Amino acid sequence: MSILTANRLDDGRVIYLGEDDRVVEAIGEARVLDESSAEAALAYAAARPGIFVNPYLVETDGHRPSGRDRLKETIRSAGPTVGNSLRRETL
């Protein structure tokens, strides 16, 4: 199983592909993909460079990252880790 993640073009935030191809910010809202739907989801995101920057698939156990990149993806899912970037600006 896997989920699709990327960074959002306009603000650089970590995003995930959710149900009904919605963009979501919480890993818990990401759609869990099987092998066949994962490739289709990756093609969908790659065709939308105005939203998804460098989309890729992450191995998961449910909504928890697994595999060799689990630490990196756990940190990414928690949000920015430095300075004032933890505070989200509203426009």
FIBA-787091 format. One record per atom (N, C-alpha, C): residue in three letters; x, y, z. Coordinates in steps of 0.1 Angstrom, whole numbers, padded with zeros to 4 digits, always signed. Last residue first. Example, Ala and Ser with C-alpha at 12.3 -4.5 7.8 and 13.67 -1.06 7.14 Angstrom:
<recs>
ser+0128-0022+0071 ser+0137-0011+0071 ser+0129+0000+0079 ala+0132-0057+0078 ala+0123-0045+0078 ala+0132-0033+0078 
</recs>
This chain:
<recs>
leu-0037+0345+0044 leu-0038+0357+0034 leu-0051+0363+0034 thr-0021+0334+0072 thr-0033+0334+0064 thr-0033+0347+0056 glu+0007+0314+0080 glu+0002+0328+0077 glu-0011+0326+0069 arg+0014+0293+0106 arg+0009+0294+0093 arg+0003+0308+0091 arg+0043+0286+0123 arg+0031+0295+0123 arg+0027+0296+0109 leu+0066+0273+0116 leu+0055+0265+0123 leu+0042+0273+0123 ser+0084+0290+0108 ser+0077+0284+0098 ser+0066+0275+0103 asn+0101+0302+0126 asn+0087+0307+0126 asn+0078+0300+0115 gly+0123+0274+0130 gly+0119+0288+0132 gly+0104+0291+0132 val+0115+0242+0117 val+0124+0252+0120 val+0117+0266+0122 thr+0099+0222+0106 thr+0106+0219+0119 thr+0115+0230+0123 pro+0067+0218+0091 pro+0080+0224+0092 pro+0086+0222+0106 gly+0050+0185+0096 gly+0051+0199+0092 gly+0065+0205+0094 ala+0046+0158+0098 ala+0044+0166+0110 ala+0045+0181+0107 ser+0054+0147+0074 ser+0039+0147+0077 ser+0036+0156+0089 arg+0082+0148+0076 arg+0075+0157+0066 arg+0060+0158+0070 ile+0086+0128+0095 ile+0090+0142+0098 ile+0082+0151+0089 thr+0077+0106+0081 thr+0071+0109+0094 thr+0074+0124+0098 glu+0095+0106+0060 glu+0081+0109+0057 glu+0073+0112+0070 lys+0119+0100+0073 lys+0118+0112+0065 lys+0103+0116+0063 leu+0112+0074+0084 leu+0116+0085+0092 leu+0114+0099+0085 arg+0106+0058+0060 arg+0096+0061+0070 arg+0099+0073+0080 asp+0120+0049+0038 asp+0119+0064+0040 asp+0109+0068+0051 arg+0119+0021+0038 arg+0132+0028+0041 arg+0131+0043+0043 gly+0087+0013+0053 gly+0098+0011+0043 gly+0110+0020+0047 ser+0060+0036+0060 ser+0068+0024+0063 ser+0079+0023+0053 pro+0038+0060+0074 pro+0049+0056+0065 pro+0056+0044+0070 arg+0005+0052+0081 arg+0018+0054+0087 arg+0028+0051+0077 his-0020+0046+0073 his-0016+0060+0071 his-0003+0063+0077 gly-0012+0014+0064 gly-0024+0023+0066 gly-0020+0037+0063 asp+0018+0017+0059 asp+0011+0007+0066 asp-0002+0014+0071 thr+0033+0027+0028 thr+0026+0029+0041 thr+0020+0016+0046 glu+0056+0042+0006 glu+0051+0030+0012 glu+0044+0033+0025 val+0047+0069-0014 val+0054+0065-0002 val+0047+0052+0003 leu+0053+0084-0046 leu+0046+0074-0038 leu+0054+0071-0025 tyr+0054+0119-0056 tyr+0059+0105-0055 tyr+0051+0097-0045 pro+0057+0150-0073 pro+0049+0140-0066 pro+0056+0126-0066 asn+0069+0177-0078 asn+0076+0164-0076 asn+0068+0154-0068 val+0042+0195-0068 val+0056+0196-0072 val+0063+0183-0068 phe+0009+0200-0078 phe+0018+0190-0072 phe+0033+0192-0077 ile-0001+0224-0092 ile-0005+0220-0079 ile+0006+0212-0072 gly+0009+0226-0117 gly+0005+0238-0111 gly+0001+0236-0096 pro+0012+0200-0127 pro+0024+0207-0121 pro+0021+0220-0114 arg-0004+0176-0132 arg-0009+0189-0126 arg+0002+0196-0119 ala+0005+0152-0140 ala-0001+0160-0150 ala-0006+0173-0145 ala+0013+0141-0116 ala+0023+0146-0125 ala+0018+0154-0136 ala-0013+0132-0107 ala-0006+0143-0100 ala+0005+0149-0109 tyr-0018+0111-0125 tyr-0028+0122-0123 tyr-0020+0134-0117 ala+0003+0094-0121 ala+0002+0100-0134 ala-0008+0113-0133 leu-0003+0087-0095 leu+0010+0093-0098 leu+0009+0100-0111 ala-0027+0073-0099 ala-0026+0085-0090 ala-0014+0093-0093 ala-0018+0052-0114 ala-0028+0061-0120 ala-0028+0074-0112 glu-0002+0039-0095 glu+0004+0044-0108 glu-0005+0054-0114 ala-0021+0032-0075 ala-0010+0041-0072 ala-0004+0047-0085 ser-0038+0013-0085 ser-0043+0027-0084 ser-0032+0037-0081 ser-0021-0010-0083 ser-0027-0005-0096 ser-0032+0009-0096 glu-0014-0012-0056 glu-0004-0010-0066 glu-0010-0005-0079 asp-0036+0010-0037 asp-0030-0003-0040 asp-0021-0001-0052 leu-0035+0038-0014 leu-0036+0033-0028 leu-0030+0018-0029 val-0053+0058+0007 val-0044+0047+0006 val-0046+0039-0007 arg-0055+0093+0006 arg-0061+0080+0001 arg-0050+0069+0001 ala-0051+0112+0036 ala-0046+0107+0023 ala-0053+0094+0019 glu-0057+0119+0061 glu-0067+0121+0051 glu-0063+0116+0038 gly-0033+0116+0075 gly-0045+0108+0079 gly-0057+0109+0070 ile-0018+0137+0066 ile-0015+0123+0061 ile-0026+0114+0065 ala-0032+0167+0056 ala-0030+0157+0067 ala-0028+0143+0062 glu-0039+0181+0034 glu-0026+0184+0041 glu-0023+0174+0052 val-0051+0172+0001 val-0053+0173+0016 val-0039+0175+0022 val-0069+0176-0028 val-0056+0178-0022 val-0058+0180-0007 arg-0089+0150-0042 arg-0088+0162-0034 arg-0073+0163-0029 asp-0097+0126-0055 asp-0086+0134-0060 asp-0085+0148-0054 asp-0114+0112-0038 asp-0119+0120-0049 asp-0109+0130-0055 glu-0092+0114-0010 glu-0103+0108-0017 glu-0109+0117-0028 gly-0060+0130-0016 gly-0070+0124-0008 gly-0081+0117-0017 leu-0026+0133-0018 leu-0038+0130-0026 leu-0048+0123-0018 tyr-0010+0158+0002 tyr-0013+0144-0002 tyr-0025+0143-0011 ile+0017+0181+0008 ile+0003+0178+0005 ile+0002+0163+0001 val+0036+0205+0024 val+0035+0190+0021 val+0020+0188+0019 arg+0040+0237+0010 arg+0035+0228+0020 arg+0035+0214+0015 gly+0046+0256-0009 gly+0056+0247-0006 gly+0052+0236+0005 asp+0028+0274-0020 asp+0033+0277-0007 asp+0043+0267-0002 asp+0022+0267-0047 asp+0021+0281-0043 asp+0027+0284-0029 leu+0027+0238-0050 leu+0034+0248-0058 leu+0034+0262-0051 arg+0031+0215-0024 arg+0022+0224-0031 arg+0030+0235-0038 asn+0048+0185-0028 asn+0048+0198-0022 asn+0038+0206-0030 ala+0035+0152-0022 ala+0042+0162-0030 ala+0043+0174-0022 thr+0024+0118-0022 thr+0027+0130-0016 thr+0035+0139-0025 leu+0002+0091-0020 leu+0009+0100-0029 leu+0011+0113-0022 ile+0008+0059-0004 ile+0001+0072-0005 ile+0009+0081-0015 ser+0003+0023-0005 ser+0011+0036-0006 ser+0002+0048-0006 met+0008-0012+0000 met+0000+0000+0000 met+0009+0012+0000 
</recs>
